[in-house]
Amino acid sequence: MKHWLQKIFLFIYFSTAVICVGKAQYIVNFEIDNVPAKHVHDTLYLAGNFNDWNPGSIHFQLTKTSDGKFVKQIKIPSAGFLEYKITRGAWSRVECAADGASIGNRIIKISSDTTIYINVAAWADDMPQRPPVSTRTKNVFVLDTAFYIPQLNKKRRVWIYLPEEYALSKKVYPVLYMQDGQNLFDALTSAYGEWGVDELLDTVPDRRQWIIVGIDHGNDKRLTEYNPFDSKYGKGEGDAYADFLALTLKPYIDKRFRTKTDAANTAVAGSSMGGLISFYTAYKYPSVFAKAGVFSPAFWLAPELFSKVETKPAASSFFYFVSGDMEGGEMVKDMQRMHNLLLQKGGSKLKLTVIKNGRHNEAFWQAQMPDFIRWLNQVK
């Protein structure tokens, strides 16, 4: 009898241990004890690497308590680095230092349930505004301020970068379609730093040049327009957006500019949600986009995509995967999972890189662009 009791005890003990280990979820409580008096009645939001840096998501709105504090509880799926900032619903109304200077992302390593206490020193929109300065180079043009997207019945600004020699020759060029056009060329339109794509391409020899087409994101619709599947943020419109890139925008560009129209010379790229939809677009239209730059992909918001790729493997597209090891959440793990799934399904035209100390921001993605352009020109 004693022997069986020991077995039962051990079974219960190890079963409980497995359950505890498998939990892999932490509760993080945010508490803002102080905000500038001018805005004590405003609504505050969390924006971070846990919600794709959405500055005004209702799901991450803080609640004001009877004693004047702002609080919010969120659940983090696994241990890792949490990066975040406080906003009043838009990046133009983000927190800043008391003297108006920008502050870096707040960051904390989560390995247990945690309460974070925050003081907001000032808001960016309360500070004297510096005269706006554009940083785009002479080779960048706004193709249309309201390009019609029939698949979504919406209009969006579209940018185009033309190589330096474009006007002086009859050469045809490959084309790279990039998401989040606001952040690619001009600090004036980017809320949190630009990629400097134009400055980079200006330094590339003409024989290695690409035409770059940038499409603005839909602001508060970004999380649904860049997701092929429904999520807690709403009905996914990524299928329709991918159709727009392949069936509307690319034919438009090919008709009006000297482009190499074949799939081998047509690529798509983006970061975070833009990385997710870029991957999906190349997956859905391999005969149109043979190459995809998948920067810090938000696969965690589209878990159905793994099953889709499992059922119907990607065709012959090339995929360039890159993320940083300090981006938090399941970013690296999910990216590696997709990479390995493609390998298992016979895909060999892949590159995967995890950058030490890499964070989820424009500066990190800008730093990866030179390697990505080299890769675009090398893979055949």
C-alpha positions in Angstrom: 0.0 0.0 0.0 2.8 2.4 0.9 4.4 1.7 -2.5 1.2 2.7 -4.4 0.8 5.8 -2.3 4.3 6.9 -3.2 3.4 6.3 -6.9 0.2 8.4 -6.6 2.1 11.2 -4.8 4.8 11.2 -7.5 2.2 11.3 -10.3 0.4 14.2 -8.7 3.7 16.1 -8.0 5.1 15.7 -11.5 1.7 16.4 -13.2 1.5 19.7 -11.2 5.0 20.5 -12.2 4.3 20.0 -15.8 1.2 22.2 -15.6 3.2 25.0 -13.9 6.0 24.8 -16.4 3.6 24.8 -19.3 1.8 27.9 -18.1 4.3 30.2 -19.7 2.2 33.2 -19.1 2.8 36.2 -16.9 0.5 39.0 -15.6 2.0 42.5 -15.9 0.2 45.4 -14.1 0.9 48.9 -15.2 0.3 51.8 -12.7 0.8 55.4 -13.7 1.0 57.5 -10.5 1.7 60.9 -12.1 0.9 62.7 -15.3 1.1 66.4 -16.2 -1.9 68.1 -14.5 -3.1 69.5 -17.9 -4.0 66.1 -19.0 -5.3 64.3 -15.9 -8.7 63.8 -17.5 -7.4 62.5 -20.9 -7.4 58.8 -21.9 -4.1 57.0 -21.8 -2.9 54.0 -23.8 -0.1 51.5 -23.8 1.8 50.9 -27.0 4.5 48.3 -27.2 6.0 45.2 -28.7 3.0 43.3 -27.3 0.4 45.1 -29.6 2.5 46.0 -32.6 3.1 49.5 -31.2 -0.5 50.6 -31.8 -0.7 54.0 -30.1 -4.5 54.0 -29.6 -5.8 50.5 -29.3 -8.9 50.3 -27.1 -7.7 46.9 -25.9 -4.7 48.7 -24.2 -6.5 51.7 -22.8 -5.7 52.4 -19.2 -8.4 52.8 -16.6 -8.5 55.7 -14.2 -9.0 54.8 -10.5 -10.9 56.8 -7.9 -7.5 58.0 -6.4 -6.4 59.4 -9.8 -4.1 56.6 -10.9 -4.1 55.0 -14.3 -3.9 51.2 -14.4 -3.9 48.4 -16.9 -3.3 44.6 -16.6 -2.0 42.6 -19.6 -0.9 39.0 -20.0 2.4 38.2 -21.6 2.6 34.7 -23.2 6.2 34.1 -22.2 9.3 35.5 -20.5 11.3 38.1 -22.4 11.8 41.8 -22.9 8.8 44.1 -22.8 9.2 47.4 -24.6 6.5 50.1 -24.3 5.6 53.8 -24.1 2.6 55.7 -22.9 0.5 57.8 -25.3 -2.7 59.7 -25.4 -4.0 57.8 -28.4 -1.5 58.9 -31.2 2.3 59.0 -31.7 2.0 62.8 -31.9 0.8 62.7 -28.3 3.4 60.3 -26.9 5.2 60.8 -23.6 8.5 62.7 -23.7 11.1 64.1 -21.3 10.3 67.2 -19.2 12.4 69.4 -21.6 10.6 68.0 -24.6 13.3 65.6 -25.7 12.3 62.3 -27.1 12.8 59.3 -24.8 13.7 55.8 -25.7 11.3 52.9 -25.3 10.8 51.9 -21.7 12.1 48.3 -21.3 11.8 45.6 -18.7 12.7 41.9 -18.6 9.7 39.8 -17.6 10.2 36.5 -15.9 7.4 36.5 -13.3 4.2 38.4 -12.6 5.2 42.0 -12.3 3.8 45.5 -11.4 5.4 48.4 -13.2 5.1 51.9 -11.7 5.4 54.8 -14.2 5.6 58.6 -14.0 5.0 60.6 -17.2 7.1 63.8 -17.3 5.5 65.5 -20.3 3.7 65.0 -23.6 5.3 65.7 -27.0 2.3 67.8 -28.3 2.7 70.2 -25.3 6.2 71.1 -26.3 7.2 74.0 -28.7 7.1 72.6 -32.2 10.3 72.6 -34.3 9.8 73.6 -38.0 9.1 70.5 -40.0 12.0 69.3 -42.1 11.8 66.8 -44.9 14.6 64.2 -45.2 13.6 62.5 -48.4 16.1 62.7 -51.3 15.4 64.1 -54.8 14.9 60.6 -56.1 11.7 60.1 -54.1 8.3 61.1 -55.4 4.8 60.9 -54.2 3.1 58.9 -56.9 -0.4 59.6 -55.6 -1.7 61.1 -52.4 -5.0 59.1 -52.7 -4.3 56.0 -54.7 -7.5 54.0 -54.9 -7.5 50.4 -53.5 -10.6 48.8 -55.1 -10.3 45.6 -53.0 -10.7 47.7 -49.8 -12.6 50.6 -51.2 -10.0 52.9 -49.6 -7.4 55.4 -50.8 -3.8 55.6 -49.7 -0.7 57.6 -50.4 1.9 55.7 -52.6 5.5 56.7 -52.9 8.1 55.7 -55.5 11.9 55.8 -55.5 13.5 56.0 -58.9 17.3 55.2 -59.3 19.6 58.1 -60.1 20.1 57.0 -63.7 16.5 56.3 -64.4 15.8 59.5 -66.3 19.2 59.4 -68.2 18.8 55.9 -69.7 16.4 53.3 -71.1 17.3 50.7 -68.5 14.6 48.6 -66.9 14.8 47.9 -63.2 13.5 45.3 -60.7 10.8 46.5 -58.3 10.5 46.2 -54.5 7.1 46.9 -52.9 7.3 48.0 -49.3 4.7 48.4 -46.6 4.4 51.3 -44.1 5.4 53.9 -46.7 5.3 56.7 -44.1 8.4 55.3 -42.5 10.6 54.5 -45.5 11.9 57.8 -46.9 11.0 60.8 -44.8 11.3 61.7 -41.1 8.6 64.3 -41.7 6.0 61.6 -42.2 7.4 58.9 -39.8 6.2 59.1 -36.2 9.2 57.2 -34.8 12.1 57.3 -37.3 12.6 56.5 -41.0 14.3 53.6 -42.6 16.4 55.8 -44.9 15.7 53.6 -47.9 16.4 56.4 -50.3 19.8 57.4 -48.8 20.8 53.7 -48.9 19.7 53.1 -52.5 21.5 56.3 -53.6 24.8 54.6 -52.6 24.1 51.4 -54.5 25.7 51.0 -57.9 23.3 51.4 -60.8 23.6 47.8 -61.9 22.3 46.8 -58.4 19.5 49.4 -58.1 15.8 48.8 -57.5 12.7 50.9 -58.0 11.1 51.1 -54.5 7.3 51.5 -54.2 6.1 52.4 -50.7 2.4 52.1 -49.7 1.2 54.0 -46.6 -0.4 51.9 -43.9 -4.0 52.6 -42.7 -3.1 54.0 -39.2 -5.7 52.5 -36.9 -6.7 49.9 -39.6 -3.1 48.6 -39.9 -3.6 45.6 -37.6 -6.5 44.4 -39.8 -5.4 45.4 -43.2 -2.1 43.6 -42.8 -3.6 40.5 -41.3 -5.1 37.8 -43.6 -7.1 36.4 -40.7 -9.5 37.7 -38.1 -8.1 38.6 -34.7 -9.1 40.4 -31.5 -8.5 43.6 -33.4 -11.1 42.9 -36.0 -11.9 41.2 -39.3 -8.7 40.5 -41.3 -8.4 42.3 -44.6 -4.9 41.0 -45.6 -6.2 38.8 -48.4 -7.8 41.8 -50.1 -4.6 43.9 -49.5 -2.4 41.1 -51.0 -4.8 41.1 -54.0 -4.3 44.9 -54.3 -0.5 44.6 -54.4 -0.6 41.8 -57.0 -3.5 42.6 -59.2 -3.9 46.4 -59.0 -0.7 48.2 -57.9 1.9 46.1 -59.7 0.2 46.2 -63.1 -0.2 50.0 -62.6 3.6 50.4 -61.9 4.6 48.1 -64.8 2.5 50.1 -67.2 4.0 53.5 -66.3 7.6 52.7 -65.4 10.4 50.8 -67.0 10.3 47.7 -64.9 11.4 44.1 -65.0 8.0 42.5 -64.8 8.9 38.9 -64.1 8.5 37.4 -60.6 12.3 36.9 -60.2 12.7 40.7 -60.3 9.7 41.6 -58.2 9.9 41.6 -54.4 7.8 42.6 -51.4 9.0 43.6 -47.9 7.9 45.0 -44.6 8.4 44.9 -40.8 6.2 43.6 -38.0 2.6 43.5 -39.4 4.2 44.7 -42.6 6.5 41.6 -42.4 3.5 39.4 -41.9 1.6 40.7 -44.9 4.7 40.7 -47.1 5.3 37.0 -46.3 1.6 36.2 -47.0 1.6 38.1 -50.3 4.6 36.3 -51.6 3.1 33.0 -50.3 -0.2 33.7 -52.0 1.3 35.1 -55.2 4.6 33.3 -55.9 4.2 33.8 -59.6 4.1 37.6 -59.0 6.5 38.1 -56.1 9.4 35.7 -56.0 11.3 37.4 -53.1 10.1 38.6 -49.7 11.8 40.6 -47.0 10.2 39.4 -43.7 11.5 41.8 -41.0 10.4 41.0 -37.4 7.1 39.3 -38.6 4.1 39.5 -36.3 3.2 35.8 -36.8 1.8 35.7 -33.3 -1.2 37.7 -34.6 -1.9 35.1 -37.3 -1.4 31.6 -35.9 -3.6 30.2 -38.6 -0.9 30.9 -41.1 1.2 28.0 -39.8 -1.6 25.6 -40.5 -2.1 27.1 -43.9 1.6 26.7 -44.9 1.5 23.1 -43.4 -1.4 22.2 -45.6 -0.2 24.0 -48.7 3.5 24.5 -48.8 5.0 27.7 -50.2 6.1 27.5 -53.8 9.5 28.6 -55.1 9.7 32.0 -53.5 12.8 33.3 -51.7 12.3 34.4 -48.1 14.6 36.7 -46.1 13.8 36.4 -42.3 15.4 38.7 -39.8 14.6 39.8 -36.2 16.3 40.9 -33.0 16.8 38.8 -29.9 15.4 41.6 -27.7 12.0 42.1 -29.5 10.1 40.3 -26.8 7.2 37.8 -26.9 7.3 34.9 -29.4 8.9 36.9 -32.2 12.1 34.9 -32.7 10.5 31.6 -31.9 7.6 32.1 -34.3 10.0 33.3 -37.1 12.2 30.3 -36.6 9.1 28.0 -36.6 8.0 29.3 -39.9 11.5 29.1 -41.4 11.8 25.5 -40.2 8.3 24.6 -41.5 9.2 25.9 -45.0 12.4 23.8 -44.9 10.5 20.7 -43.9 8.1 21.4 -46.8 11.0 21.5 -49.3 11.7 25.2 -49.3 15.5 25.8 -49.5 15.6 29.4 -50.8 15.7 30.9 -47.3 17.8 33.1 -45.1 17.2 33.5 -41.4 19.2 35.9 -39.1 18.7 36.7 -35.4 20.5 39.9 -34.5 22.0 40.2 -31.0 20.5 43.1 -29.1 18.1 43.9 -32.0 15.0 45.7 -30.9 11.6 46.3 -32.5 12.0 49.7 -34.1 12.8 51.6 -37.4 16.5 52.0 -36.4 16.9 48.2 -36.2 15.2 47.6 -39.5 17.1 50.4 -41.2 20.4 48.7 -40.1 19.3 45.4 -41.8 18.4 47.0 -45.2 21.9 46.9 -46.7 22.2 43.2 -46.2 18.7 42.7 -47.5 19.5 44.6 -50.7 22.6 42.5 -51.2 20.5 39.4 -50.7 17.9 40.6 -53.3 20.7 41.0 -55.9 22.4 37.7 -55.1 19.6 35.1 -54.9 18.5 33.6 -58.3 
